[in-house]
Amino acid sequence: MTLNVNHQLTLLYDLLDEHHAERDGEVAEYQQIKRVVKSMMANNSITNEQLLQLLPEIYNYGLKGESAQNSNEHIVDNQENIQQWISAINNKTLS
């Protein structure tokens, strides 16, 4: 089943929000973040300019997290970014 853009944004929001709250992430979660972001960018399914600019950053977060020696440290280092991404996704889904 293919996820539409709203489902993809909800999934991405949930993954990032969990990382933000738990300060822990699994390799599979980082891989999922990368897949969702890559799909949204490939399908040109995002029209919100702010989100378009953030998607490569979120992809890079997933890429670096996938191979991070310490997942907690990677998340803590990106707390401010994660909060910004969560807010941007939340604003997009509410509008």
KEMI-869646 format. One record per residue: residue number from 1; residue in three letters; x, y, z of N, C-alpha, C, O in turn. Coordinates in steps of 0.001 Angstrom, whole numbers. Layout:
+-----+------+---------+---------+---------+---------+---------+---------+---------+---------+---------+---------+---------+---------+
: seq : type :    n.c1 :    n.c2 :    n.c3 :   ca.c1 :   ca.c2 :   ca.c3 :    c.c1 :    c.c2 :    c.c3 :    o.c1 :    o.c2 :    o.c3 :
+-----+------+---------+---------+---------+---------+---------+---------+---------+---------+---------+---------+---------+---------+
: NUM :  ALA :       X :       Y :       Z :       X :       Y :       Z :       X :       Y :       Z :       X :       Y :       Z :
...
+-----+------+---------+---------+---------+---------+---------+---------+---------+---------+---------+---------+---------+---------+
//
This chain:
+-----+------+---------+---------+---------+---------+---------+---------+---------+---------+---------+---------+---------+---------+
: seq : type :    n.c1 :    n.c2 :    n.c3 :   ca.c1 :   ca.c2 :   ca.c3 :    c.c1 :    c.c2 :    c.c3 :    o.c1 :    o.c2 :    o.c3 :
+-----+------+---------+---------+---------+---------+---------+---------+---------+---------+---------+---------+---------+---------+
:   1 :  MET :     841 :   -1175 :       0 :       0 :       0 :       0 :     891 :    1244 :       0 :    1812 :    1351 :     809 :
:   2 :  THR :     622 :    2154 :    -882 :    1361 :    3397 :    -965 :     748 :    4415 :     -13 :    -471 :    4574 :      58 :
:   3 :  LEU :    1617 :    5093 :     712 :    1141 :    6121 :    1636 :    1003 :    7439 :     903 :    1871 :    7810 :     112 :
:   4 :  ASN :     -91 :    8153 :    1163 :    -215 :    9481 :     580 :     623 :   10449 :    1407 :    1169 :   10070 :    2443 :
:   5 :  VAL :     727 :   11683 :     960 :    1617 :   12649 :    1602 :    1225 :   12899 :    3059 :    2106 :   13070 :    3901 :
:   6 :  ASN :     -45 :   12924 :    3371 :    -468 :   13137 :    4759 :     -48 :   11976 :    5655 :     376 :   12188 :    6791 :
:   7 :  HIS :    -165 :   10762 :    5151 :     279 :    9597 :    5916 :    1796 :    9625 :    6094 :    2301 :    9296 :    7168 :
:   8 :  GLN :    2520 :   10015 :    5049 :    3975 :   10098 :    5136 :    4399 :   11148 :    6164 :    5311 :   10919 :    6959 :
:   9 :  LEU :    3734 :   12291 :    6140 :    4053 :   13346 :    7107 :    3735 :   12900 :    8532 :    4484 :   13202 :    9462 :
:  10 :  THR :    2636 :   12189 :    8702 :    2273 :   11692 :   10031 :    3311 :   10686 :   10523 :    3725 :   10737 :   11682 :
:  11 :  LEU :    3727 :    9784 :    9657 :    4742 :    8801 :   10011 :    6058 :    9497 :   10367 :    6684 :    9171 :   11376 :
:  12 :  LEU :    6468 :   10440 :    9548 :    7700 :   11174 :    9800 :    7608 :   11935 :   11120 :    8549 :   11933 :   11914 :
:  13 :  TYR :    6475 :   12582 :   11345 :    6243 :   13304 :   12604 :    6383 :   12353 :   13793 :    7069 :   12665 :   14767 :
:  14 :  ASP :    5733 :   11195 :   13708 :    5763 :   10231 :   14810 :    7187 :    9752 :   15104 :    7586 :    9657 :   16264 :
:  15 :  LEU :    7935 :    9456 :   14067 :    9316 :    8992 :   14251 :   10182 :   10077 :   14898 :   10921 :    9808 :   15845 :
:  16 :  LEU :   10084 :   11288 :   14383 :   10884 :   12383 :   14925 :   10453 :   12738 :   16347 :   11294 :   13006 :   17205 :
:  17 :  ASP :    9162 :   12738 :   16592 :    8650 :   13057 :   17917 :    9114 :   12016 :   18940 :    9453 :   12359 :   20072 :
:  18 :  GLU :    9125 :   10773 :   18541 :    9605 :    9712 :   19430 :   11096 :    9897 :   19728 :   11521 :    9751 :   20874 :
:  19 :  HIS :   11877 :   10211 :   18719 :   13302 :   10466 :   18937 :   13484 :   11635 :   19899 :   14309 :   11578 :   20810 :
:  20 :  HIS :   12713 :   12686 :   19690 :   12807 :   13881 :   20514 :   12452 :   13571 :   21970 :   13139 :   14016 :   22889 :
:  21 :  ALA :   11395 :   12820 :   22169 :   10913 :   12524 :   23521 :   11767 :   11462 :   24220 :   12106 :   11606 :   25394 :
:  22 :  GLU :   12107 :   10409 :   23500 :   12811 :    9277 :   24094 :   14332 :    9441 :   24077 :   15048 :    8804 :   24849 :
:  23 :  ARG :   14807 :   10306 :   23184 :   16255 :   10485 :   22974 :   16936 :    9145 :   22677 :   18039 :    8859 :   23144 :
:  24 :  ASP :   16238 :    8351 :   21891 :   16757 :    7050 :   21487 :   16177 :    6715 :   20120 :   15039 :    7073 :   19815 :
:  25 :  GLY :   16958 :    6031 :   19309 :   16485 :    5641 :   17993 :   17154 :    4366 :   17524 :   18324 :    4121 :   17818 :
:  26 :  GLU :   16412 :    3564 :   16799 :   16919 :    2316 :   16236 :   17344 :    2549 :   14787 :   16861 :    3466 :   14123 :
:  27 :  VAL :   18246 :    1711 :   14317 :   18709 :    1797 :   12931 :   17522 :    1732 :   11977 :   17469 :    2479 :   11000 :
:  28 :  ALA :   16579 :     852 :   12252 :   15402 :     706 :   11383 :   14584 :    2000 :   11312 :   13995 :    2309 :   10276 :
:  29 :  GLU :   14550 :    2751 :   12412 :   13815 :    4018 :   12411 :   14515 :    5048 :   11525 :   13861 :    5780 :   10783 :
:  30 :  TYR :   15824 :    5102 :   11604 :   16575 :    6015 :   10740 :   16390 :    5636 :    9266 :   16247 :    6506 :    8406 :
:  31 :  GLN :   16395 :    4342 :    8989 :   16173 :    3880 :    7619 :   14772 :    4252 :    7144 :   14589 :    4638 :    5990 :
:  32 :  GLN :   13792 :    4139 :    8026 :   12416 :    4509 :    7686 :   12319 :    6008 :    7404 :   11654 :    6423 :    6455 :
:  33 :  ILE :   12984 :    6819 :    8231 :   13007 :    8270 :    8005 :   13554 :    8554 :    6614 :   12975 :    9341 :    5865 :
:  34 :  LYS :   14659 :    7921 :    6268 :   15260 :    8128 :    4945 :   14308 :    7727 :    3824 :   14162 :    8456 :    2843 :
:  35 :  ARG :   13661 :    6574 :    3963 :   12745 :    6091 :    2914 :   11569 :    7041 :    2719 :   11203 :    7359 :    1587 :
:  36 :  VAL :   10981 :    7492 :    3819 :    9818 :    8372 :    3729 :   10201 :    9696 :    3080 :    9507 :   10177 :    2184 :
:  37 :  VAL :   11308 :   10283 :    3532 :   11753 :   11565 :    2979 :   12110 :   11412 :    1510 :   11737 :   12252 :     691 :
:  38 :  LYS :   12823 :   10356 :    1170 :   13216 :   10115 :    -221 :   11985 :    9972 :   -1120 :   11958 :   10488 :   -2237 :
:  39 :  SER :   10982 :    9272 :    -625 :    9747 :    9097 :   -1384 :    9040 :   10428 :   -1606 :    8573 :   10710 :   -2710 :
:  40 :  MET :    8963 :   11244 :    -563 :    8298 :   12544 :    -699 :    9051 :   13443 :   -1681 :    8431 :   14153 :   -2473 :
:  41 :  MET :   10362 :   13413 :   -1632 :   11141 :   14254 :   -2551 :   11029 :   13743 :   -3990 :   10939 :   14539 :   -4924 :
:  42 :  ALA :   11035 :   12440 :   -4169 :   10969 :   11853 :   -5510 :    9610 :   12088 :   -6169 :    9526 :   12275 :   -7383 :
:  43 :  ASN :    8554 :   12079 :   -5367 :    7207 :   12234 :   -5906 :    6753 :   13679 :   -5985 :    5630 :   13957 :   -6408 :
:  44 :  ASN :    7614 :   14600 :   -5584 :    7245 :   16016 :   -5559 :    5901 :   16214 :   -4876 :    5072 :   17006 :   -5324 :
:  45 :  SER :    5698 :   15476 :   -3775 :    4398 :   15508 :   -3102 :    4278 :   16632 :   -2081 :    3193 :   16873 :   -1553 :
:  46 :  ILE :    5372 :   17315 :   -1798 :    5347 :   18416 :    -844 :    5391 :   19734 :   -1608 :    6286 :   19963 :   -2421 :
:  47 :  THR :    4431 :   20584 :   -1342 :    4392 :   21886 :   -2008 :    4754 :   23021 :   -1060 :    5004 :   24143 :   -1501 :
:  48 :  ASN :    4786 :   22737 :     241 :    5137 :   23736 :    1234 :    6634 :   24029 :    1147 :    7456 :   23130 :    1323 :
:  49 :  GLU :    6980 :   25272 :     879 :    8382 :   25653 :     660 :    9260 :   25378 :    1875 :   10392 :   24915 :    1733 :
:  50 :  GLN :    8744 :   25660 :    3067 :    9531 :   25419 :    4280 :    9874 :   23937 :    4416 :   11018 :   23589 :    4709 :
:  51 :  LEU :    8896 :   23072 :    4206 :    9148 :   21638 :    4298 :   10102 :   21169 :    3203 :   10961 :   20322 :    3447 :
:  52 :  LEU :    9955 :   21712 :    2010 :   10861 :   21341 :     917 :   12309 :   21617 :    1276 :   13197 :   20841 :     925 :
:  53 :  GLN :   12548 :   22701 :    1963 :   13909 :   23057 :    2361 :   14411 :   22167 :    3496 :   15614 :   21935 :    3618 :
:  54 :  LEU :   13494 :   21670 :    4323 :   13889 :   20856 :    5468 :   14082 :   19377 :    5128 :   14816 :   18679 :    5828 :
:  55 :  LEU :   13447 :   18898 :    4086 :   13523 :   17472 :    3768 :   14954 :   16962 :    3593 :   15272 :   15898 :    4125 :
:  56 :  PRO :   15839 :   17671 :    2870 :   17220 :   17176 :    2775 :   17919 :   17113 :    4131 :   18727 :   16215 :    4366 :
:  57 :  GLU :   17619 :   18053 :    5024 :   18201 :   18036 :    6367 :   17713 :   16809 :    7140 :   18490 :   16145 :    7827 :
:  58 :  ILE :   16421 :   16519 :    7018 :   15849 :   15371 :    7718 :   16438 :   14077 :    7148 :   16742 :   13149 :    7897 :
:  59 :  TYR :   16596 :   14020 :    5835 :   17204 :   12843 :    5204 :   18616 :   12649 :    5737 :   19006 :   11535 :    6084 :
:  60 :  ASN :   19375 :   13727 :    5801 :   20752 :   13661 :    6291 :   20791 :   13201 :    7751 :   21685 :   12451 :    8143 :
:  61 :  TYR :   19831 :   13647 :    8547 :   19717 :   13199 :    9935 :   19537 :   11673 :    9976 :   20189 :   10987 :   10762 :
:  62 :  GLY :   18653 :   11156 :    9129 :   18441 :    9710 :    9065 :   19687 :    8972 :    8606 :   20028 :    7916 :    9139 :
:  63 :  LEU :   20359 :    9529 :    7622 :   21576 :    8915 :    7084 :   22671 :    8838 :    8147 :   23290 :    7792 :    8340 :
:  64 :  LYS :   22897 :    9939 :    8820 :   23940 :    9968 :    9863 :   23537 :    9127 :   11070 :   24387 :    8488 :   11690 :
:  65 :  GLY :   22259 :    9122 :   11405 :   21791 :    8330 :   12538 :   21926 :    6842 :   12304 :   22167 :    6073 :   13235 :
:  66 :  GLU :   21769 :    6443 :   11058 :   21854 :    5033 :   10693 :   23223 :    4448 :   11052 :   23322 :    3276 :   11415 :
:  67 :  SER :   24269 :    5256 :   10950 :   25626 :    4762 :   11214 :   26250 :    5382 :   12467 :   27443 :    5207 :   12713 :
:  68 :  ALA :   25461 :    6096 :   13250 :   25987 :    6745 :   14453 :   26440 :    5697 :   15471 :   25769 :    4689 :   15693 :
:  69 :  GLN :   27585 :    5962 :   16074 :   28088 :    5078 :   17129 :   27200 :    5156 :   18372 :   27015 :    4167 :   19082 :
:  70 :  ASN :   26656 :    6350 :   18620 :   25832 :    6569 :   19803 :   24557 :    7288 :   19370 :   24568 :    8493 :   19116 :
:  71 :  SER :   23474 :    6548 :   19291 :   22202 :    7101 :   18825 :   21715 :    8226 :   19740 :   21205 :    9243 :   19269 :
:  72 :  ASN :   21877 :    8033 :   21051 :   21430 :    9065 :   21998 :   22157 :   10379 :   21746 :   21538 :   11444 :   21724 :
:  73 :  GLU :   23457 :   10302 :   21559 :   24256 :   11511 :   21314 :   23842 :   12183 :   20010 :   23753 :   13409 :   19941 :
:  74 :  HIS :   23590 :   11382 :   18980 :   23158 :   11919 :   17683 :   21843 :   12688 :   17842 :   21679 :   13773 :   17285 :
:  75 :  ILE :   20924 :   12123 :   18596 :   19625 :   12770 :   18804 :   19786 :   14032 :   19639 :   19210 :   15067 :   19303 :
:  76 :  VAL :   20557 :   13967 :   20719 :   20775 :   15135 :   21570 :   21423 :   16256 :   20758 :   21047 :   17420 :   20895 :
:  77 :  ASP :   22387 :   15910 :   19920 :   23051 :   16909 :   19072 :   22079 :   17569 :   18102 :   22322 :   18687 :   17647 :
:  78 :  ASN :   20989 :   16893 :   17784 :   20019 :   17393 :   16805 :   18691 :   17812 :   17423 :   17719 :   18017 :   16696 :
:  79 :  GLN :   18624 :   17944 :   18748 :   17366 :   18269 :   19419 :   16702 :   19519 :   18850 :   15500 :   19520 :   18586 :
:  80 :  GLU :   17475 :   20572 :   18665 :   16902 :   21822 :   18146 :   16357 :   21626 :   16731 :   15267 :   22099 :   16408 :
:  81 :  ASN :   17118 :   20929 :   15896 :   16659 :   20646 :   14529 :   15393 :   19796 :   14541 :   14438 :   20078 :   13817 :
:  82 :  ILE :   15392 :   18757 :   15366 :   14228 :   17865 :   15429 :   12984 :   18652 :   15819 :   11915 :   18465 :   15239 :
:  83 :  GLN :   13127 :   19534 :   16805 :   11991 :   20350 :   17235 :   11497 :   21244 :   16099 :   10291 :   21411 :   15916 :
:  84 :  GLN :   12420 :   21812 :   15343 :   12059 :   22652 :   14199 :   11324 :   21827 :   13144 :   10324 :   22280 :   12587 :
:  85 :  TRP :   11813 :   20628 :   12869 :   11183 :   19765 :   11866 :    9780 :   19351 :   12316 :    8837 :   19365 :   11525 :
:  86 :  ILE :    9652 :   18985 :   13584 :    8347 :   18592 :   14123 :    7352 :   19748 :   13983 :    6209 :   19549 :   13569 :
:  87 :  SER :    7796 :   20945 :   14330 :    6914 :   22111 :   14223 :    6497 :   22367 :   12778 :    5330 :   22654 :   12511 :
:  88 :  ALA :    7437 :   22265 :   11852 :    7130 :   22500 :   10436 :    6134 :   21455 :    9924 :    5199 :   21793 :    9198 :
:  89 :  ILE :    6331 :   20203 :   10295 :    5405 :   19156 :    9861 :    4035 :   19388 :   10488 :    3013 :   19269 :    9813 :
:  90 :  ASN :    4013 :   19716 :   11763 :    2756 :   19957 :   12465 :    2007 :   21133 :   11828 :     792 :   21064 :   11643 :
:  91 :  ASN :    2712 :   22188 :   11498 :    2080 :   23346 :   10834 :    1525 :   22968 :    9477 :     460 :   23452 :    9094 :
:  92 :  LYS :    2213 :   22122 :    8745 :    1773 :   21691 :    7427 :     514 :   20835 :    7528 :    -414 :   20989 :    6734 :
:  93 :  THR :     489 :   19935 :    8505 :    -656 :   19016 :    8610 :   -1885 :   19717 :    9161 :   -3007 :   19260 :    8939 :
:  94 :  LEU :   -1696 :   20814 :    9873 :   -2840 :   21557 :   10402 :   -3445 :   22507 :    9371 :   -4605 :   22902 :    9492 :
:  95 :  SER :   -2658 :   22873 :    8358 :   -3159 :   23846 :    7388 :   -3892 :   23193 :    6240 :   -4372 :   23883 :    5341 :
+-----+------+---------+---------+---------+---------+---------+---------+---------+---------+---------+---------+---------+---------+
//
